[in-house]
């Protein structure tokens, strides 16, 4: 739980999570497990600096399929380019 505490510190990071809708619909572990998971996701979606996005079912592709990536934010623009982690290391 130490990683979670970072979100509530004096200088919390800005983080973004993309979660597959399929995971949120899966009943693995039973109804109570699903409800607990949904409450947990919702709780942290309300934390300042945290963004939780749900990737809808039926998507055929997304940026993470070919491996880790870095989202670059550019000031004064509405476009956020991405780079693959391998490109960022070189």
Secondary structure, 3 states (H helix, E strand, C coil): CHHHHHCCCCCCCCEEEEEEHHHHHCCCCCHHHHHHHHHHHHHHHCCCCEEEEEECCCCCCCHHHHCCEEECCCCCCCCCCEEEHHHHHC
